[in-house]
Amino acid sequence: MEISVNEEIRFKASPQRLSLSEVKGSCIALLQLLFLVAISLPGAAQTAPAQRTPVIPGDLEKFIPAQMENWKVPGLAIAVVQNGQVIYSHGFGLRDVKGNLPVTSKTLFAIGSISKSFTSLSMGMLNDEGKLDWDKPVRQYIPEFQMYDPVASERMTPRDLISHRVGMAGHDLLWYSSDFSREDVVRRLRFLQSDHDFRSGYNYNNMLVMTAGYLIGKVSGQSWEDFVRHRIFDPLQMNSSNFSVADSQKNPDFAHPYRKDEHSGAVSETPFHIMTAIGPAGSIDSNVEDMARYAIFQLGKGKTGDRQLVSESNLNLNHSPQVPMPGGAPSNEIGPRSYAMGWVISSYRGHPLWWHNGGIDGFYALLSLLPDQNLGVVILTNMLNDDPVPEIVQYHIYDHLLGMDSIDWSKHFQELEAKQKTAEEEENKKELSERKPNTHPSHDLKDYAGRYENPGYGIINIQLAAEGFNATLNQLSFPLHHYQYDIFEVPPNATGAVDLGKLRFLTNMSGGIDGIAAPFEPDASEIIFTRVPEKTPEEKK
């Protein structure tokens, strides 16, 4: 899922697309990590920028609407900060297309995975108080914590939870499809297999960041939401920021989510997605006024006014590389990337760059900082599908404020999108060429209907329908159409942001249908669901 629910580091070269030879890859990764550590250290070969009055690009209020039109983005809000001040803040387009309501600087948007930096910041605060050690086992704080890999169960640390270096695949559909509590999700981690060894490299994992938030609750004695509200929102005067769709909708100025059909390009409103359980990894809603205050704080060595909210050393640690990210950058102007703690560390045209994006159904957000320029940009939109407008706009602003020739980033992303579409079309052609025509299921359709359970993911319920089946995974419903033999596919766009692929029914030694193999996690083996008895009438009550 793009958050699409998995890594959401989109259009910056997907980390899953590049494989390196073991020897060469290790050397390059080590050099990248050393380089990124060097540029991220305070004062490392950096000089303080001259204090001058920054001038925002004069074409910005024409440039942004043009890009929004090019990429079909309904609404966008932006704030730019430098030297502790907001130097630009504006809303463009519509927060509600049907109601013709405009975006303002106060409009609330989902910020998705930018929420992760609030979790890492909270952990730093608890470390300052001596309540959390970055490198002690998680089991010291959550005794019931258990992974499928016993080595990971024993050795995983809070640092591991927040830095995507564990090696565990994302398994995002588990939380995306359900209303499981955080405690439920933590308990289900032990059933989720991974095809990677512990600490073998970068694997984006929302549930482990959620576990970090659960740990914050255990250590602090209050929920993650209450901790962030009292320790971050309140002192920074982020008075509109909140943690739920319900809270956002109490505010008269909130954005509606939209999606773009991958084939027709048509834009339509999409339902809000409830993010409560996964909250520490992605549930915060905010506006650019509040996020500008947060950006200034992140650039301000952990202080707001005269108050030190977190030690400078722990804030620096949040911005320090923990694991190299595979994959190349979309341009020579962008340096190699590494994941820190809730931040991606890179460089732009020779300047250190700290950033994170965030996306969930119908929303895409970007927060980026150039620390050696004391400069930051936050952009919030109500369109998810591969929308590079925030990147295009931020680079346009950076080029101007850095005094460099402007690069046509829109053209660059259009070329990148065209290459990606060509690759996808070729893959689809290959898949269709391998499909066996005129095949039939091995059993009567009624024999496939029933309940199938995986101890991690929960229950898939299969029911007969006019064309194939209707299926339900926890709270997510979708149709299943026959593809070939005992394989059924979920039609494209049937579940919004989620691509479920093809489900393969399994038989036992007697020939009966007794399971489903589902490709719900692209970075792991198929998820096996085993047939279980139907609920009794009493159980259904």
Residue pairs with C-beta under 8 A, 6 or more apart in sequence:
1 172
1 173
1 176
1 497
1 498
1 499
2 8
2 10
2 359
2 384
2 385
2 386
2 497
3 112
3 113
3 172
3 206
3 282
3 358
3 359
3 360
3 497
4 10
4 359
4 384
4 497
4 498
4 499
5 170
5 172
5 173
5 176
5 206
5 360
5 497
5 498
6 170
6 172
6 204
6 522
7 14
7 15
7 16
7 170
7 204
8 112
8 113
8 204
8 357
8 358
8 359
9 15
9 204
9 325
9 337
9 344
9 357
10 357
10 359
10 386
10 388
11 330
11 386
11 388
11 391
11 413
11 416
11 417
12 329
12 330
12 334
12 337
12 391
13 327
13 328
13 329
13 330
14 327
15 202
15 204
15 325
15 326
15 327
16 326
16 327
16 522
16 523
17 327
18 326
18 327
18 328
19 25
19 326
20 28
20 29
20 326
25 326
29 324
32 324
32 336
32 337
32 338
33 321
33 323
33 324
33 338
35 335
35 336
36 321
36 324
36 335
36 336
36 337
36 338
36 345
36 346
37 320
37 321
38 44
38 45
39 45
39 335
39 345
39 347
39 352
40 316
40 319
40 320
40 321
40 340
40 345
40 352
40 354
41 316
41 320
42 312
42 316
46 352
46 371
46 372
47 372
49 83
49 372
49 373
49 374
51 83
54 82
54 83
54 87
54 375
54 401
55 400
55 401
56 80
56 87
56 88
56 397
56 400
56 401
57 63
57 396
57 397
57 400
60 88
60 396
60 397
61 90
61 92
63 393
63 396
64 76
64 78
64 92
64 389
64 393
65 92
65 93
67 73
67 389
67 392
67 393
67 410
68 74
68 76
68 92
68 93
68 389
70 410
71 383
71 387
71 388
71 389
72 260
72 265
72 267
72 383
73 93
73 381
73 382
73 383
73 387
73 389
74 93
74 94
74 95
74 97
74 258
74 267
74 382
74 383
75 91
75 92
75 93
75 94
75 95
75 102
75 103
75 107
75 255
75 381
75 382
75 383
76 91
76 92
76 93
76 103
76 379
76 380
76 381
76 389
76 390
76 393
77 90
77 91
77 92
77 103
77 104
77 105
77 107
77 109
77 287
77 288
77 379
77 380
77 381
78 88
78 89
78 90
78 91
78 92
78 288
78 377
78 378
78 379
78 380
78 393
79 86
79 88
79 89
79 105
79 288
79 289
79 291
79 292
79 295
79 377
79 378
80 86
80 87
80 88
80 89
80 375
80 376
80 377
80 397
81 87
81 292
81 295
81 296
81 299
81 375
81 376
81 377
82 373
82 374
82 375
82 376
82 401
83 374
84 296
84 299
84 300
84 374
85 296
86 289
86 292
86 296
89 105
89 288
89 289
89 292
90 105
91 102
91 103
91 104
91 105
91 107
91 288
92 103
93 102
93 103
94 100
94 101
94 102
94 103
95 101
95 102
95 103
95 104
95 107
95 253
95 254
95 255
95 256
95 382
96 255
96 256
97 256
97 258
97 267
97 269
98 256
98 269
103 255
103 382
104 253
105 287
105 288
105 289
106 240
106 253
106 287
106 289
107 253
107 254
107 255
107 287
107 380
108 240
108 242
108 248
108 251
108 253
108 254
108 255
108 285
108 286
108 287
109 254
109 255
109 285
109 286
109 287
109 363
109 365
109 380
109 381
109 382
110 257
110 275
110 282
110 284
110 285
110 358
110 360
110 362
110 363
110 365
111 284
111 285
111 286
111 291
111 358
111 363
111 365
111 367
111 380
112 282
112 357
112 358
112 359
112 360
112 363
112 364
112 365
113 206
113 281
113 282
113 356
113 357
113 358
113 359
114 284
114 291
114 356
114 357
114 358
114 365
114 366
114 367
115 279
115 280
115 281
115 282
115 283
115 284
115 358
116 162
116 209
116 280
116 281
116 282
116 342
116 356
117 298
117 318
117 341
117 342
117 343
117 356
117 367
118 228
118 232
118 280
118 284
118 342
119 162
119 209
119 212
119 213
119 216
119 224
119 228
119 280
119 281
119 342
120 162
120 212
120 318
120 341
120 342
120 343
121 232
121 310
121 315
121 318
121 342
122 213
122 216
122 224
122 227
122 228
122 231
122 232
123 132
123 134
123 158
123 162
123 212
123 215
123 216
123 341
124 310
124 311
124 314
124 315
124 317
124 318
125 231
125 309
125 310
125 314
126 132
126 216
126 219
126 220
127 133
127 134
127 314
128 310
128 311
128 314
131 219
131 220
132 141
132 158
132 215
132 219
133 140
133 158
134 157
134 158
134 159
134 317
135 157
135 158
135 159
136 157
136 158
137 154
137 155
137 156
137 157
138 145
138 156
138 157
138 158
138 160
138 161
138 211
138 215
139 145
139 153
139 154
141 158
141 215
141 218
141 219
142 186
142 211
142 214
142 215
142 218
144 186
144 187
145 153
145 156
145 186
145 189
145 211
146 153
146 189
146 190
147 153
147 156
147 168
147 189
147 190
147 192
148 189
148 190
148 191
148 192
148 193
148 194
149 168
149 194
149 197
149 198
151 198
152 166
152 167
152 168
152 198
153 190
155 198
156 166
156 198
158 212
158 215
159 322
159 341
160 166
160 199
160 208
161 208
161 209
161 211
161 212
161 215
162 208
162 209
162 212
162 341
162 342
163 322
163 323
163 339
163 340
163 341
164 202
164 203
164 204
164 205
164 208
164 323
164 339
165 199
165 201
165 202
165 203
165 322
165 323
165 339
166 198
166 199
166 203
166 205
166 208
167 194
167 196
167 197
167 198
167 199
167 200
167 201
167 203
168 192
168 194
168 196
168 203
168 205
168 208
169 192
169 194
169 195
169 196
169 203
169 205
169 521
169 522
169 523
169 524
170 203
170 204
170 205
170 206
170 207
170 521
170 523
171 192
171 205
171 207
171 456
171 457
171 520
171 521
171 524
172 206
172 207
172 521
173 457
173 473
173 476
173 498
173 500
173 520
173 521
174 180
174 185
174 188
174 192
174 207
174 456
174 457
174 458
175 185
175 206
175 207
175 210
175 277
175 278
176 273
176 278
176 476
176 498
177 457
177 458
177 473
177 474
177 475
177 476
177 498
178 277
178 458
178 474
178 475
178 476
179 274
179 276
179 277
179 474
179 475
180 188
180 277
180 458
180 474
181 277
182 210
182 211
182 213
182 214
182 217
182 277
182 279
183 214
184 277
185 207
185 210
185 211
185 277
185 278
186 211
186 214
188 455
188 456
188 457
189 207
189 211
189 456
191 454
191 455
191 456
192 456
192 524
193 524
193 525
194 203
194 523
194 524
195 523
195 524
195 525
196 203
196 523
201 323
201 324
201 326
202 323
202 324
202 325
202 326
202 339
203 523
206 278
206 281
206 282
207 278
207 281
209 280
209 281
209 342
210 277
210 278
210 279
210 280
210 281
212 280
213 224
213 279
213 280
213 281
214 224
214 280
216 224
216 227
216 280
217 223
217 224
217 227
220 227
222 230
224 279
224 280
225 243
225 279
228 243
228 284
229 243
231 309
232 238
232 294
232 309
233 239
233 241
233 290
235 304
235 307
235 309
236 290
236 293
236 294
236 297
236 304
236 309
237 290
237 293
238 286
238 290
238 291
238 293
238 294
239 290
240 251
240 286
240 287
240 289
240 290
241 284
241 285
241 286
241 287
241 290
242 248
242 284
242 285
242 286
243 276
243 279
243 283
243 284
243 285
244 274
244 275
244 276
244 283
244 285
245 272
245 273
245 274
245 275
245 285
247 285
248 254
248 285
253 287
254 285
255 363
255 380
255 382
256 269
256 362
256 382
257 269
257 270
257 271
257 272
257 273
257 361
257 362
257 363
257 382
257 384
258 267
258 268
258 269
258 270
258 362
258 382
258 383
258 384
259 267
259 268
259 270
259 361
259 362
259 383
259 384
259 385
259 496
259 497
260 266
260 267
260 383
260 385
260 387
261 267
261 268
261 493
262 385
262 492
262 493
263 492
267 383
269 362
270 361
270 362
270 496
270 497
271 361
271 496
272 361
272 362
273 360
273 361
273 362
273 497
275 282
275 283
275 360
276 283
282 358
282 360
286 294
286 380
287 380
288 378
288 379
288 380
291 367
291 378
291 380
292 376
292 378
293 304
294 367
294 378
295 367
295 369
295 376
295 377
295 378
296 376
297 303
297 304
297 309
298 315
298 354
298 369
298 376
299 369
299 371
299 374
299 375
299 376
301 312
301 315
302 308
302 309
302 310
302 311
302 312
302 314
302 315
303 309
317 341
318 340
318 341
318 342
318 343
319 340
319 341
319 343
319 345
319 354
319 371
320 340
320 341
320 345
321 338
321 339
321 340
321 345
322 338
322 339
322 340
322 341
323 338
323 339
324 336
324 337
324 338
325 336
325 337
325 338
325 339
325 344
327 337
329 335
329 336
329 337
329 346
330 412
330 413
330 416
331 407
331 412
333 348
333 349
333 407
334 346
334 347
334 348
334 353
335 346
335 347
335 348
335 353
336 346
337 344
337 345
337 346
338 344
338 345
338 346
339 345
340 354
342 356
343 354
343 355
343 356
344 354
344 355
344 356
345 352
345 353
345 354
346 353
346 355
347 353
348 370
348 395
348 398
349 398
349 399
349 402
349 404
351 370
351 372
351 373
351 398
351 402
352 370
352 371
352 372
353 368
353 369
353 370
354 368
354 369
354 371
355 366
355 367
355 368
355 369
356 366
356 367
357 364
357 365
357 366
357 367
357 390
358 364
358 365
358 366
359 365
359 384
360 384
360 497
361 384
361 496
361 497
362 382
362 383
362 384
363 380
363 381
363 382
363 383
363 384
364 381
364 383
364 384
364 387
364 390
365 378
365 379
365 380
365 381
365 390
366 377
366 378
366 379
366 390
366 391
366 394
367 376
367 377
367 378
368 376
368 377
368 378
368 394
369 375
369 376
370 376
370 398
370 402
373 401
373 402
375 398
375 401
377 393
377 394
377 397
377 398
379 389
379 390
379 393
379 394
381 387
381 389
381 390
383 389
384 497
386 417
388 409
388 413
388 417
391 409
391 413
392 409
392 410
392 413
395 407
395 409
396 406
396 409
399 405
399 406
399 407
400 406
435 483
435 484
436 484
436 485
439 484
439 485
440 482
440 485
441 448
441 482
441 485
441 486
441 505
442 485
442 486
442 507
443 486
443 513
445 464
445 468
445 469
446 464
447 512
447 513
448 462
448 469
448 505
448 513
449 462
449 463
449 464
449 469
450 461
450 462
450 513
450 531
450 532
450 534
451 459
451 460
451 461
451 462
451 531
451 532
451 533
451 534
451 535
452 459
452 460
452 461
452 462
452 515
452 516
452 529
452 530
452 531
452 532
453 459
453 460
453 529
453 530
453 532
454 527
454 528
454 529
454 530
456 527
457 473
457 474
457 520
457 527
457 529
458 473
458 474
459 473
459 474
459 529
459 532
460 471
460 472
460 473
460 516
460 518
460 529
461 471
461 472
462 469
462 470
462 471
462 480
462 516
463 469
463 470
463 471
463 472
464 470
465 479
467 479
467 481
468 479
468 480
468 481
468 482
468 488
469 479
469 480
469 488
470 477
470 478
470 479
470 480
471 477
471 478
471 479
471 480
471 490
471 503
472 478
476 495
476 498
478 490
478 494
478 495
478 500
479 490
479 491
479 494
480 488
480 489
480 490
480 503
481 488
481 489
481 491
482 488
483 489
483 502
486 504
486 505
486 506
486 507
486 513
487 502
487 503
487 504
487 505
488 502
488 503
488 505
489 501
489 502
489 503
490 499
490 500
490 501
490 502
490 503
492 499
494 500
500 518
500 519
500 520
501 518
501 519
501 520
502 519
503 516
503 517
503 518
504 516
504 517
504 518
504 526
505 513
505 515
505 516
506 513
506 514
506 515
506 516
506 517
506 528
507 513
507 514
508 514
513 531
514 530
514 531
515 528
515 529
515 530
515 531
516 528
516 529
517 526
517 527
517 528
517 529
518 526
518 527
518 528
518 529
519 526
519 527
520 527
521 527
